[in-house]
């Protein structure tokens, strides 16, 4: 061990100095020989000089090593001399220097790895400090902002006037939606900020996403789904009407044109009445379908007021008591530990809860152990969640994304607008409606407002 060898050498030198001092004192006090005293004194001085030089050499070597580390110079190498203790110290410092150099090499490789990931990320990333110095931008950011690499946030004003102020406000705002216009058109950018401390400096890391394209894709996808469902429903009604009309017309046409009144018999009249009845039913169904679509697209503006959530849910439970399966099902409302007040349109929101609970009733129809539960609680971020939970068979995974599409239904007599209408109403209240289903275990519809 290096420290042990140095300590032994140091102790030996100190003991020799002590013995030399005793010998010098013995020469002058006992022998009263000046020559002996002078000789041992010179020897004592020489030993002290060697000790000081040794310690100074050790101190300079260690200081030089730490100065090199402080200056991030890991290329130095300490030579090995004839002094065993110094050789061991040099070997240890060279070994430590190699470990530091290897660690720095690993860090550089990791930095290059992370830089490559950031450059290939589809989301724009930009960070800057309180003085506006830009520390990081990736290729996605430069593509979204249509700019070259940036060094200061004020350069954003070249893209659009006032844009730098929008970014500076992200030190106080977590999320922001901004619009910028350039030669490529208008863009809607969603900024999400994360504050952090880097070398005692406050730094904000922004993620930048162009949500307009995503919204356009979602809108197109929704229109395609809606058009598919509308086409399916309309064709289901029109195709039989068209076919039946042609059949009825055939009763009154002969080889030479329209038949004579005396050729009309009871069978033709009976079949005509049956056909017209079917056409009437199909027509009413089509009118009802259009009326359902009108209801979905012409929701009234919510007239909100502050109400006690538990009292509201108890009223809804009373309305649901007329459901066929109500008395065959364990239906309970779990009250929150503290009263919750929500700012909602009571009439519209009761429609949401009723739609969701009716779906639960239908899913557990025929089960002896049917269970429906409504939970409500406050979230740490200040929102309120209402959960409708049932132990029905669940929703197949492939249908989870379809159930909120207007007119999509798996029930023979279903209209397919209940869930879509419910989500629309919740969105009008500034909330969200989501579903999580575990087949054969439970289905949970969650409303967050």
C-alpha positions in Angstrom: 0.0 0.0 0.0 1.4 3.4 -1.1 0.5 5.3 2.1 2.1 2.6 4.3 5.4 2.7 2.4 5.6 6.5 2.6 4.7 6.4 6.3 7.6 3.9 7.0 10.0 6.1 5.0 8.9 9.1 6.9 9.1 7.5 10.3 12.7 6.2 9.5 13.8 9.7 8.4 12.3 11.2 11.6 13.9 8.6 13.8 17.3 9.2 12.1 16.9 13.0 12.6 16.0 12.3 16.3 19.0 10.0 16.8 21.3 12.5 15.0 20.1 15.3 17.3 20.7 13.1 20.4 24.2 12.2 19.1 25.0 15.9 18.6 23.8 16.7 22.1 25.7 13.7 23.5 28.9 15.0 21.8 28.7 18.5 23.2 27.4 17.7 26.7 29.1 14.4 27.6 32.2 14.3 25.4 32.6 18.0 25.2 33.9 17.6 21.7 33.0 20.5 19.4 34.2 18.6 16.4 31.7 15.7 17.2 28.9 18.2 17.8 29.6 20.1 14.5 29.7 16.8 12.5 26.4 15.5 13.9 24.8 19.0 13.4 25.9 19.1 9.8 24.5 15.5 9.4 21.2 16.7 11.1 20.9 19.6 8.7 21.5 17.4 5.7 18.8 14.9 6.9 16.3 17.7 7.4 17.1 19.1 3.9 16.5 15.6 2.4 13.2 15.2 4.3 12.0 18.7 3.2 13.0 17.9 -0.4 11.2 14.6 -0.3 8.0 16.1 1.1 8.2 19.0 -1.4 8.6 16.5 -4.3 5.7 14.5 -3.0 3.6 17.7 -2.6 4.5 19.0 -6.1 3.7 15.7 -7.7 0.3 15.4 -6.0 -0.5 19.1 -6.7 0.5 18.7 -10.4 -1.8 15.6 -10.6 -4.8 17.4 -9.2 -4.1 20.5 -11.4 -4.1 18.2 -14.4 -7.4 16.6 -13.3 -8.9 20.0 -12.8 -7.8 21.1 -16.3 -9.2 17.8 -17.7 -5.8 16.8 -18.9 -5.6 13.0 -18.7 -2.7 12.5 -21.1 0.0 13.0 -18.4 2.1 10.1 -17.1 4.3 10.1 -14.0 7.7 8.5 -14.5 9.0 5.8 -12.1 12.3 6.7 -10.4 14.6 4.8 -8.1 12.6 5.8 -4.9 10.3 2.8 -4.1 7.7 5.0 -2.3 7.6 7.5 -5.2 7.4 4.7 -7.7 4.3 3.3 -6.0 2.8 6.8 -5.8 3.4 7.3 -9.5 1.9 3.9 -10.3 -1.2 4.7 -8.3 -1.6 8.1 -9.9 -1.1 6.7 -13.3 -3.7 4.0 -12.6 -6.1 6.6 -11.3 -5.5 8.8 -14.3 -6.2 5.8 -16.6 -9.5 5.1 -14.8 -10.5 8.8 -15.1 -9.6 8.8 -18.8 -11.6 5.6 -19.3 -14.6 7.1 -17.5 -14.4 10.3 -19.6 -14.3 8.2 -22.7 -17.4 6.3 -21.6 -19.1 9.6 -20.9 -18.2 10.9 -24.3 -19.6 7.8 -26.0 -22.8 8.1 -24.0 -23.1 11.8 -24.9 -22.7 10.9 -28.6 -25.3 8.2 -28.2 -27.8 10.5 -26.6 -27.0 13.3 -29.1 -27.8 10.8 -31.9 -31.1 9.8 -30.2 -32.0 13.5 -29.8 -31.2 14.2 -33.4 -33.4 11.4 -34.6 -36.3 12.2 -32.2 -39.5 13.1 -34.0 -40.4 15.6 -31.3 -38.6 19.0 -31.3 -36.3 19.6 -28.2 -34.9 23.0 -27.2 -33.3 24.1 -24.0 -32.2 27.5 -22.8 -31.2 29.3 -19.6 -32.5 32.4 -17.9 -30.2 34.6 -19.9 -31.7 33.3 -23.1 -28.6 31.3 -24.2 -29.8 28.2 -26.2 -28.0 25.1 -24.9 -29.6 22.5 -27.1 -31.7 22.2 -30.3 -32.3 19.0 -32.4 -33.0 18.6 -36.0 -36.8 18.3 -35.4 -36.8 21.7 -33.7 -34.9 23.3 -36.7 -37.4 21.6 -39.1 -40.5 22.8 -37.2 -39.2 26.3 -36.8 -37.6 26.3 -40.3 -34.4 27.8 -39.0 -30.6 27.2 -38.8 -28.9 26.3 -35.4 -29.7 28.9 -32.8 -27.4 30.3 -30.1 -29.8 32.8 -28.4 -33.5 32.9 -27.9 -33.8 36.4 -29.4 -33.0 34.9 -32.8 -36.5 33.4 -32.7 -37.8 36.8 -33.5 -36.4 36.3 -37.0 -38.9 33.5 -37.5 -41.9 35.5 -36.1 -42.0 38.8 -34.1 -42.6 38.2 -30.4 -41.8 34.5 -30.6 -38.9 34.9 -28.2 -41.2 36.3 -25.5 -43.6 33.3 -26.0 -40.6 31.0 -25.3 -39.3 33.0 -22.3 -42.8 32.7 -20.7 -42.2 29.0 -20.4 -40.3 29.5 -17.2 -43.7 30.3 -15.6 -46.0 28.2 -17.8 -45.9 24.4 -18.2 -47.9 24.1 -21.5 -48.6 26.6 -24.2 -50.1 26.5 -27.7 -48.7 29.0 -30.2 -49.2 29.7 -33.8 -46.4 30.6 -36.2 -46.6 31.5 -39.9 -43.8 31.1 -42.4 -43.4 30.4 -46.1 -44.6 26.8 -45.5 -47.9 28.0 -44.0 -49.4 28.2 -40.6 -48.4 25.9 -37.8 -49.8 25.1 -34.4 -47.1 24.2 -32.0 -47.6 22.7 -28.6 -44.9 23.6 -26.1 -44.3 21.5 -23.0 -41.8 22.8 -20.5 -39.7 21.0 -17.9 -37.6 23.1 -15.4 -34.3 21.8 -14.1 -31.0 23.0 -12.6 -27.8 22.5 -14.6 -24.6 23.7 -12.9 -26.5 26.1 -10.6 -28.3 27.6 -13.5 -32.1 27.4 -14.0 -32.7 25.8 -17.4 -36.0 25.1 -19.2 -36.3 22.1 -21.6 -39.0 22.4 -24.2 -40.6 19.7 -26.2 -42.2 21.1 -29.4 -44.9 19.3 -31.4 -46.8 20.3 -34.5 -50.3 19.3 -33.5 -52.0 20.6 -36.6 -51.0 17.7 -38.7 -51.9 15.3 -35.9 -55.3 17.0 -35.5 -55.8 16.9 -39.3 -55.0 13.1 -39.4 -57.3 12.4 -36.4 -60.0 14.5 -38.0 -59.6 12.7 -41.4 -59.7 9.4 -39.6 -62.8 10.3 -37.7 -64.6 11.5 -40.9 -63.6 8.2 -42.6 -65.1 6.2 -39.7 -68.2 8.3 -39.5 -68.7 8.2 -43.3 -68.3 4.4 -43.2 -70.9 4.1 -40.5 -73.3 6.5 -42.1 -73.0 4.8 -45.5 -73.6 1.4 -43.8 -76.7 2.6 -42.0 -78.2 4.6 -44.9 -77.6 1.7 -47.3 -79.3 -0.7 -44.9 -82.4 1.4 -45.0 -82.4 2.5 -48.7 -81.5 -0.8 -50.3 -84.6 -2.7 -49.1 -86.8 0.3 -49.9 -85.4 0.4 -53.5 -85.8 -3.4 -54.0 -89.3 -3.5 -52.5 -90.4 -0.5 -54.6 -89.3 -2.3 -57.8 -91.2 -5.4 -56.7 -94.4 -3.4 -55.9 -94.1 -1.6 -59.3 -93.9 -5.0 -61.0 -97.3 -5.9 -59.6 -98.9 -3.2 -61.7 -96.9 -3.6 -64.9 -97.6 -6.2 -67.6 -96.0 -7.0 -71.0 -98.0 -4.2 -72.6 -97.5 -1.6 -69.9 -99.6 -0.8 -66.8 -102.3 -3.4 -66.0 -106.0 -2.7 -66.0 -107.9 -2.0 -62.8 -110.0 -5.2 -63.2 -106.7 -7.2 -63.2 -105.9 -6.2 -59.7 -106.7 -9.0 -57.3 -106.6 -9.5 -53.5 -103.1 -11.0 -53.5 -101.7 -7.9 -55.3 -103.5 -5.6 -52.8 -102.3 -7.6 -49.8 -98.7 -7.7 -51.0 -98.8 -4.0 -51.8 -100.0 -3.2 -48.3 -97.3 -5.3 -46.8 -94.6 -3.7 -48.9 -95.8 -0.2 -48.2 -95.8 -1.1 -44.4 -92.2 -2.2 -44.7 -91.3 1.0 -46.6 -93.0 3.0 -44.0 -91.1 1.3 -41.2 -87.8 1.7 -43.0 -88.6 5.4 -43.7 -89.3 6.0 -40.0 -86.0 4.2 -39.1 -84.1 6.5 -41.5 -85.9 9.6 -40.1 -84.9 8.4 -36.6 -81.3 7.9 -37.7 -81.2 11.4 -39.2 -82.8 12.8 -36.0 -80.1 11.0 -33.9 -77.4 12.6 -36.0 -79.0 16.0 -35.6 -79.1 15.5 -31.9 -75.4 14.5 -31.9 -74.3 17.6 -33.9 -76.6 20.2 -32.3 -75.9 19.9 -28.6 -77.1 22.9 -26.5 -74.5 25.0 -24.7 -74.1 23.8 -21.1 -75.8 26.0 -18.5 -73.5 25.2 -15.6 -73.9 25.7 -11.9 -72.1 24.5 -8.8 -73.7 21.4 -7.4 -73.0 18.7 -4.8 -71.7 15.7 -6.7 -72.9 13.1 -4.3 -76.4 14.5 -4.2 -76.4 14.7 -8.0 -75.4 11.0 -8.3 -78.1 9.9 -5.8 -80.7 11.7 -8.0 -79.4 9.9 -11.1 -79.6 6.6 -9.2 -83.3 7.3 -8.4 -83.9 7.9 -12.1 -82.2 4.6 -12.9 -84.4 2.7 -10.5 -86.9 2.0 -13.2 -84.3 0.0 -15.3 -85.4 -3.6 -15.8 -82.3 -5.1 -14.1 -82.0 -2.5 -11.3 -83.3 -4.8 -8.5 -81.3 -7.8 -9.8 -78.0 -5.8 -9.6 -75.8 -4.6 -6.7 -75.7 -0.9 -7.5 -73.9 1.4 -5.1 -72.5 4.9 -5.1 -69.3 5.2 -3.0 -69.2 8.7 -1.5 -66.0 10.7 -1.4 -64.4 11.3 2.0 -64.9 15.1 1.6 -67.8 16.8 -0.2 -67.2 17.5 -3.9 -68.8 20.3 -5.7 -68.7 20.4 -9.5 -69.6 23.1 -12.0 -71.8 21.3 -14.6 -75.1 21.4 -16.5 -77.1 19.0 -14.4 -79.5 18.0 -17.2 -76.8 17.3 -19.7 -74.5 15.5 -17.3 -77.2 13.3 -15.9 -77.7 12.1 -19.5 -74.0 11.1 -19.5 -74.2 9.1 -16.3 -77.5 7.5 -17.3 -76.1 6.4 -20.7 -73.0 4.9 -19.1 -74.9 3.1 -16.3 -77.5 1.7 -18.9 -74.6 0.3 -20.9 -73.4 -1.4 -17.7 -76.9 -2.8 -17.0 -77.0 -4.2 -20.5 -73.5 -5.7 -20.2 -74.4 -7.7 -17.0 -77.8 -8.7 -18.2 -78.5 -12.3 -17.2 -75.8 -12.4 -14.5 -76.7 -13.3 -10.9 -73.7 -11.6 -9.5 -74.0 -8.3 -11.5 -72.3 -5.4 -9.8 -72.2 -1.7 -10.7 -70.3 0.9 -8.7 -69.8 4.7 -9.1 -66.7 6.2 -7.5 -65.8 9.9 -7.3 -62.7 11.5 -6.0 -60.4 14.6 -6.3 -57.1 14.2 -8.1 -53.8 15.8 -6.9 -53.8 18.1 -9.9 -57.2 19.6 -8.9 -59.5 17.7 -11.3 -62.4 15.5 -10.4 -62.8 11.9 -11.6 -66.1 9.9 -11.7 -65.8 6.2 -12.4 -68.6 3.9 -13.5 -67.4 0.3 -12.9 -69.2 -3.0 -13.8 -68.2 -6.6 -13.7 -69.5 -7.4 -17.1 -67.7 -9.4 -19.9 -65.7 -6.4 -20.9 -65.1 -4.8 -24.3 -62.9 -6.6 -26.9 -59.6 -4.9 -27.4 -60.2 -4.4 -31.2 -63.4 -2.5 -30.4 -62.0 -0.1 -27.8 -61.2 2.5 -30.4 -64.5 2.1 -32.2 -67.1 2.4 -29.4 -67.0 6.2 -29.3 -67.5 6.5 -33.1 -71.0 7.8 -33.8 -73.6 5.1 -34.8 -71.2 2.2 -34.0 -73.0 -0.4 -32.0 -72.8 -4.1 -31.3 -76.4 -4.4 -30.1 -79.2 -5.3 -32.5 -81.5 -2.5 -31.3 -78.7 0.0 -30.3 -78.6 3.5 -31.9 -74.8 3.8 -31.5 -74.9 7.4 -30.4 -75.0 7.0 -26.6 -71.2 6.9 -26.0 -70.4 9.4 -28.7 -73.0 11.8 -27.3 -71.7 11.3 -23.8 -68.2 12.1 -24.8 -69.4 15.2 -26.6 -71.2 16.4 -23.5 -68.2 15.8 -21.3 -65.9 17.7 -23.7 -68.4 20.6 -23.7 -67.6 20.7 -19.9 -63.9 20.8 -20.6 -63.4 17.2 -19.5 -62.6 13.8 -21.0 -64.3 10.4 -21.1 -62.1 7.3 -21.3 -62.5 3.6 -20.9 -60.3 0.7 -19.6 -61.6 -2.8 -19.9 -60.3 -6.1 -18.7 -62.3 -8.8 -20.4 -64.1 -11.1 -18.0 -63.1 -8.9 -15.0 -64.4 -5.3 -15.2 -65.0 -2.3 -17.4 -64.2 1.2 -16.1 -65.6 4.4 -17.7 -63.7 7.4 -16.3 -65.0 11.0 -16.5 -62.4 13.6 -15.6 -63.5 17.3 -15.3 
